[in-house]
């Protein structure tokens, strides 16, 4: 039993035993007890005791047959074969063979006779298992194409059985293809890590059923066959329900005792001391700062993989470590679950983008603990990135280690989708830390400024392209003109600029960042400087016309584009005129760049949001004082189809205080669950009206 989304035990072998006893007492029915596969896995009892508790309990429950899924190989093929031999576990798989001997791992099929009615049970394992399991765990095994295998076995099974049932951990689309190609199959019992069909899927004469994961529910399928052996049998009637293994079912005491005995063995293993620490390593700040705990775990991962960089999401950490002896149980509880290590390659620019996404997750599970890399953060962007102590090269390729959980893009870390050449390692994070500490007694470490907070973005990295007029009036600059043009005019303009507003010399193509002290605390607009002489005022008077003209054409403040999960999000902010009034228009364009339809679901009537930040302080948002219906809504986009959201902003805060010229962070959100966010930092200058 275990606790899953419930305060009471849900699922588990002890509840399953009571359920099976209740159903099997109906003697007028013939019962088959089947499991499609993935019996073993990463639960502590299963993983650390090499699957023995599961194999023992499945045998006690008198299963007729069990398939093989990818998770069954996490204890390694040798241990898998040993468990089957020790307890007589009825493993069925027709497409997994030993490469050297050509023998099947388990049995390819099994014939069960029910009062003279012969049922052939054929097992099929996901051929994608080699990409889901470290190669060391399945060395020497061959995973054949299941469609070819079924084509070879069906003619033989037709002569030995009245009907064929398949145990499959293939995808739903592959199961449907099998049903179409082989109508002799009457039932496909499917399984997988997330597999569930609330009702049977009927494909011609074949039923496909899936009961879900973790034993939370048991699928109960009742079928009636009609026909004879000469003409063949087919399903006449069927009825199916998924029975929740919740509070309505008690737990068998015999099975609870068996589980308790294995739990005692696990406790002994967890209490083995693997190393020691010289300092406390709390987990309280792993989602906001560099920590000793995060450095230890990330260093251990990088040491085990030999990669340039190691990244661990803050959501993987659960508990800290105390100074003194450290046990395997301490390490598991500090970083529990399915945290298997993978490595791959990532470009320099993609690494910066990934670190920037982590910078946008301060205080959340998507923040990163790192090794081999250091960076500074301002807003939601990473700056001054170094790898191995050297400045990062945007065009270089780096090796990166992380966990398989992170490849799912947790907390918006979609930059992991850019990682290439993925390879799985045969160890969990807690296991490599155990090995790392075993050779470092009394281990201590210091914070190394791997992650820093910047008070303002580095000037060299806040590049805002100046206008032609700004270049001409910037002191100490020369206009890139043709040789025949006289530079005298430039010298005069520089002289006048120095008279009216002397500033320090700046490098070309560099914008002078306004420091915090120069900004009015009340966010009032920066006052326009009076011209030094009345004569130039005539020329200045013409400036609003040029500004107004650019507004009419839609002068751009900034823009960015991000591709996430097959969707391209293009976000821009431009000056426009609305009924003669200068305003700013937010535009968020969504485009389906994938090959399948996309359905965006919104929990309320609000489908988008626009925001303006000064550093981390929210100044304005479109949804302020707006009310949205609580009804859910959705947006469907076919491949290549687009949708756009717009909103106008008057350049003021929610409290109607005008914003001064400064750098701001502009954000667009798509209000799905989870929220998809796109942002950029740009200079905002109040329009001259």
N, C-alpha and C positions, 0 to 999 in steps of 0.2 A: 504494500500500500504506500501511497505517497499523497502529498497535499498539492493540489493543482487548482488554482482559482477557486478555492473553497476552504472554509475553516474546518471541514471534516475530511477524513480520508476518502479519496476518490480513486476508483480503479484499483488495480493490484490483484495479485494472485489469490489472496484470501477471499475477496468478494467474488471473484470469478468462480472459485470452487463451489460456493453456495449456489450461484446461478446455474452452473452445469448440473449440480445434483438435482435442483428443482426441475429442470427440463428433461433430464434423462429418465426420470421416474415415469414419464408418460410412455408406457410400453407399446402403445399402438403406433408409434412413430419410429422410424429408423434415423439415428443421429450420426452425423459426421462432424467432428470437431477439427477445424482447420485454422491455420495461421499463414498468411501470405509471406511473412518474413519480417526481418528487422526485430527479432526477439531480443538480441543483445543491444548494447549501446553504451552511452557515456554516464549512466547513473553510477554512483560510487560502488554499489554492490555488484553491478554487472561488470564494470570496467576494471576495478582493482582486484576483484576475485576471478577475473578471466572467464566470466560467463557461467561459472559453476552453479550459482544459485538459480539462475534462469533455467538452465538445462534440467536441473533437478526438479524444479516446480512444474515445468511443462510436462515432464514425464509423469509426475504425480497426478496431473490433471487428465492424463490419458488422451492426449491429442492423437488424432489419426495420422496427420501429416503436417509438416511445417516447411514453408519455402525458405529461400535464402535471399536476404536483401543486403544492400551495401553496409548497413550498420552492423550486420552480423560478423563482418570481417575486421572490426576495430580491435578485437581481441587477438587477431592474427590467424592465419589459416591453420597453423599447427595446433593452436589451442582449440580452434573450432572443431577440428577432426577428433581431438582428444575428448572433448565434451560429448560428442556424438557417440564415441565408443564406450565411454564410462557409464552413461545412463541410458543408452539405446535411443537417443533422440532421433526421431524419424525425419531427417532432413531430405528434402526433395528438390533437385535442380538438374535440369537436362542440358543446360548450356554452360556449365562451369566444369572444366576438366583440368587435370594435372597435365602440364605440357610434356613432361618427360615420359610418363607411363601411359597417357591417354585415358586414364581412369577418371570416373566421375567423382566429384567431391560430394559424397552422400549417394543417393540413388536418383536416377533420372525420373522414375515414375513409381507408382504404387497402385495395386489393384485391391479394392475393398469390396467385399461381397455383403450385401444387405438382403438377407432372406432370398438369395438367388439372383438378385439384381446386382450386376457388376459395374462398379464405378472406377474408372481409371483417373488417377490424380497425377497430373504432370506439373512439374515445377519449372518456373522461368525466372532467372535473376537479371536485374537491370544490367545491360551490357555497358552502361556508363559508369559502373562501379570503379574501374581503374582511375577515373578522374575525380572520384569522391573519397578515395581511400589512399593513404600513403603507399607507394609501390613496395616498400619493405614488408608490408603486412600481407600482400597477395602475391609475393614472388613465386614464379613457377606455375601460375594459374592462367588459363585461357578462358576468355568470356566470348562465347560464340554468338552470332546473330540469332536472336530468338525466333525470328520468322523462318529462317532456314531450318532450325532445329524442329519446330512444330511441323513443318512440311515433311520432315523425315519420319517423325514419330506417329503422326495421326494415322497413316495406313496400317501400321502395326497394332496400334491401340484399338482400332475399329474391330479387329478380329478377336481381341481379348476382352473387350468390355462393351456394355450396353450404352454407356454415355461417357463423356470426357469432361472432367473438371480441371481447370488450370489455376495454379497458385502463382500469382504474378506480382513482381515489384516494378513492372514497366510503367511508362507514362500512360495516361488515359488515352491519348491518341494512338499509341501502339496497341493497347488493348482493344480499342475499337477496330483497328486494322486487322488484328488477329481474328476477331469475331466475324468480320466481313469475309475474310479469305478462307476461314475454316468453320463452316456452319455445323460441323460435327461437335464442336465445343458447345456444351449447354450452359455452363456457368464459368465465369472468370472471377475468382476471389482475388481482388487487387489490394495492394497495401503500399504504403510509403510513409515518409516522415510527416506529410501533411495531407494524406489521402483521406477523403470522405465523400460519400454520395448519400444524401439524405434519403433518396429512393433509388431502386435499381434502375440501371440504364439498359434498356432493351434494344439490342442491335440485331435485327432480323429475328432469329430463333435463340439468340444467346443473351443471357443476363450477366451484367457486370455489376458487382457489389463492392463497396469499400466501407469499412467501419470506423475509420479515423485512426488516431494515434494514441500512444501512452496507455492503452487499455481503459480509457475513460468510458467507453461504451462497447457493447458486444453486438455484433450484427446477427440477427435471428432470421434466417431465410427458410421458409417452408415451401416445398415444391411438390407437385404431382406430375409424374410422367405418364404418357400414354403411348401405345404402339406395341410392336413386338420385335423380335430379333431379326426377322427376315426383312421387314420394312423399315426398322429403326425406331428409336424412341425420341420423343420430343416433349418439352414441357407444356402441360395443359393448363395448370393453375400455379400461381405463386403468390406468396405474401411475405413481406419483409418489414422488419422494424429494427431501429437502433435503440438498444436498451441502455440507458445511463447507469453506470456502475457507481451510483451515489449513495445517499443515506438510506435508501429503501432496502439496500442489501447489506446484511450482516457480514462479518468476517469469520471464516472457518478457523477455529482455534488451533487445529493441527497445523495448518499452513502458517499461522502466526508464530508458532513455536519454531517451525523450520526457518522462517525468515529471521527470527531473533537469534538463532544459532549462527547464521551467516553474518548477522550484524555484529556479533561479538568478534568474529574473525576479522571483520573490517576494522573494528576499533583497535584491535591489536596492531594491525598494519599501520593505521593512521597515527598510532602513538610512538612509532619508531622515530628517534631523533635523527635528523638529516644534516644538521648544522647548527650554527649559533650566530646571534647578532650582538654587536656591542652597543647598539642604540635602539631606542624605540622608533618604529616606523608606522605612524598612524596613517589612516586612509581618508582623513577628513577633508583634505584639500586636493585630492587627485583630479577633480573636475574643474580646477581653477588655476593651479600653480604647478610648477615643477616640485616634485616630492622625492624624498629618499626612497619611499616604497616604490614609486613608479620607476625611478632610476635603476633600482635593483632588478626589478622584473624585466624592464626593457634591455638592460645590459646583459642579462642572462639569455634572453632570446637572441640578441645579436651575437653573443659569444657562441651559441649553439649552431647558428646558421652561417656565420661568417659574412653576413651582409654588411653593406655600407650603413644602413639605417634600420632601426627597429621602431615600430609604432604600436602602442597598445591603447585602446579606447578606455576612457575612464569608467564606462559602464561595466567593464569586466571586473573591476575591483569591488570587493564586498567588505572586507575587514582588514585591519592593519596587523602588524606583527610587533610583538614585545621583545625587548632585549633579553638575551639569554638563549636557552635551547629552543630550537625550532623543529617541529615535527612535520611529517608529511600531511597530517590533518590540518595543521596551521596553514600550510601553503595552499591546500585545496580550498579551505574556507576563505582565504584571502583572495583567491582568483578561481572560483568554481566553474563548473559547467563544461560545455563543449568548446573549450578554448584550444583547438588544435592549431599548430603553427604552420603557416604557409609562407613562401617567399616568391618574389617575382621581380620584374624590372619596371622602372618608372622614370620618365624624362624629368629633367630639371624643372622645367616650367610646370609640369603636372604635379611635381612634389611641392612646389610653392603654392599651387592652387589648393592642394589637399591640406597643407598646413594652415592656409587662410580659412578653409572651412572649419578646421579645428578652432581657430581663433574666434570664429563666430559662435562657438558652442561653449563659451565660458559659463561654468555653473551647470553644465548638462553632461550627459553620458558621452556625447561626441567629442569632448575635449580629449587631447592626446597626451600620454606620457611617452617620452622619446629617448632614443639612444643613438649616438653617432651624428646627430644633427642638432643645431641650435638656431633659434630665431627670436625676433622680437615681434610684439603684437601691438597694433594700434587699431581700434575699432574692430573690424572683422577682416583684417588683412595681416599677413605675415611679412615682415621686413628683415633685411640683413641676415639672410639664411646662409648658414655655413654647414658643410658636410665634412666630417673628419678634420675639423679645424680650418678648412679652406673655404673661401667664398664659393657658393653654389654656382655652377655653370648652367644656364638655361638650356643649352643644347646638349648637355651631357646626359648619360643614362646611368642611373644608380640602382643597385640591388636593395630591395626593401623586404623586411620581414614583418608580418602582422598575423592576425588570427583569422580563421575561416569565417567566424562570425562577422568580422569587419567587412568582408567582401560583399555582404548584403547591403552595404551602404547605410549603416546604423546612424541615426541622428543627422541625416543629411550629408554624411561623408561620401558623397557620390564620386569624389576623386579617385577612390579605390577602383572604380570601374575601368580606369585607364591603365591599371597594372597588367603587364603582359608576362608571358612565360611562367605562369603559375606552377608551383611545385609544392606538394604537401610533405610535411615532415611527420615522422611516426610518433611524436610526443606532444603532450599537452603543455601549456605554459607552466603549470605548477611542477611538472616533471623536470623541465630544463632548469627551473630555479632550484629544485632539490639537488640536481647534479652540480650546479654552479656553487651552491653554499657548502656542499660536502667537501670541497677542497679549499675553503676559505673560512676557517674557524674564527669566531669573533668578528665577523664581517661588519665593517662600517663604511659609510660613504658620505660625501659632502655634496651640497647643492652646487652646481657648476654653471649657473645662469644659462642652462639649456633653453629655458623659456623665460622671456623678459617682457615686461609691459613698458611701452613707450608713452611718454606724456604727450607727444605729438609725433606725427609721421616724419621720418627722416626727409629733409628737404630734397635730397637728390632723388628720392623715390616718389615725390609728389609733383610729377611733371604735368603742368597745364600749359598747353600750347598758347603762347601769346598772340594777340592780333598784330597785324602789320603796323597799326598806329602805336601800339605799345612798344614794338621793337624800335620804331623811329624815335620815340621819346625816352627810351631807357638810357640813363646816363652811362657814358663810357662805352657805348656800343657804336659800331659802324654799320651802316646799312649796306647789305650786299647788292651794290648797284654796278652798272656797267662802268668801265674805266672812263669813258668819255663824259659821264655825268659829274658835275662839280660837287665836291663834298662840303662846300661852304654852307649850304643850307642845313646840312646835318649838324655842323658845328654850332650854327646859330640856335638850332632847336635844343641842342644839348645845353647850351649856355642859358637859354631861357628856362629850361627845366630845372637846372641847378639853382637858378634864382628863386623859383617858386616853390619847389619841393625837393630839397636835397635828400638823396638817399645813398646808401652804400652801393658800391659797384657790384653788379651781379654777373654771373656767367651767362652766355647766350642760351636761349631756349630754357631758361630756368625761371620759375615763378617764385617771387619772394613771399614766403608764408607769413601771414599776419599772426603775431604771437598773441597769447591770451590776454596780456595786459592792454593791448590796443583795442580790444573789443569791449564795447559798452556792456556792462553787466545786465542792463535791462533789455539787451538785444535790440536797442534802437538803431535805426539805420545810420551808417557812417555819414557825417555831414559832408556836403560837396564843398571843396575849397573854392574860395573866391579868387577870381583871376587877379594877378598882380597889377595889371594895367587895364584901363577901360578899353583900349583899342582891341586887344585880343578877345575881349568879351563878344565882339561882333562875330568873330570866327567861332567861338564856343557856342553861340546861339544856333549855329547851323548843325551842331552835333545831334540834337534830338531827332532831326530829320533822318540822319543816317541810322541812328538807333532804332527809330520807329520802322524804317524800311527793313532792317534785319529782323525785327519782331514779326512783321507781316510775313516775311519769308520763312519764319520758324527757326530762329537761331537756337542751336543746340547747346544745352548746358552740359550734358553728358549722356553716355549710353553704355550698355554692356549686353552680352549674350551668354547664356549658359545652357548646355545640353544636359538633361537629367532624365534617365530612364526612358529614352526614346522621344522626349519632348524638348523642343528648343524654345527657351524663354528669352525674348528680346525686350529689354527695358530701356526706355529713353525719357529724358526730360527736356522740353523745348519751350522757348518763349513764343507766345502767340498773342493775337489780338482778338478779344471777344467783345463784340459790339463797341469797338473803339477803345476798350480798356486793355492795358497790358496785363497778361496773366501767364501762368506757367502750366503746361499740359503734361501730365504723366501719361505714358502709353506703355502698356504691357501686352506684347503680342505672343500668343502661344501657337506653335506649329508642331504637328505630329510628324516627326522625321523617321519614325519607326516603320515597320512593315505590317503592323497589326493595328486594329482599332484601339483607341484609348478612351477610357471612361473616367472622368474626373467627378468625384462625389463630394458635395459640400454639405456639412452637417446642419447649416442654417441657410437663410436666404442670402447671406453675404458670401460672395464668391471671390472677392479680391480686396486688397487693402494697399494703400500707399502711405509711406511714412517719411519723416525728415528727422534726422538726429544730428545733434552737435556732440561729437564723441559718443558717449553712451546715453545721453539725455534725450528723451523723446520730446520734440518741439511741436510737431504737427502730425496728425494722421487723418486720413480721409474719413474714417468711420467715426470720428469724434462727434458725439451728439446725434448720430444717425441710428435709426432703429431698423432691424432686419427681422423678417419672419423667422420662426423657429422650424419651419418646414424644411426638410432636406431637399436638395436639388442636385442636378448633375449636368455634365456637359460631355457630349460624345464627339470625338474627332476621328475621322477616317484618315488613313495614311495620306500625308500631303495637305490635309485640311488645316485651316487656321482659325483662330478666334482672337479678338482684341478687347482689352479693357482700357477705359480712359477716365481721367479725373482732372479737374482744374484746381489750381492753388493760387492764392493771392499773395504769397510771399510773407505771410504772417504766421505766428504761432497759434495754437488753439485758443490762447488768451487774447488774440488780436494785437500782438506786439510785433511790429515790423522786424524782420531779420536784417542784420548788418552783413556787409560783405565778409565772407569767410568761407572756409572749407566745411562742407556738410556731407553727411552720409545719407543718400537717398535710397529708399528700400521699396521694393514691390513684393507683395505676397499673394500667392494663390491659396485660398482658404480651404484647402483639402485637409485630410488627416493622414499623415502629418502635413503641416504647412510647408509649401515650397517657397523659398525666398531667393530673390535676386537683388543685388545692391551694388552701388559704386560710390566713390568719394569724388566730389567735384567742387569747383569754386562757384559760389553763387554771388552774383552782384545784383543788388536791387536795380530794377530798370529805371531809367531817367524818364519822367513823365512831365 
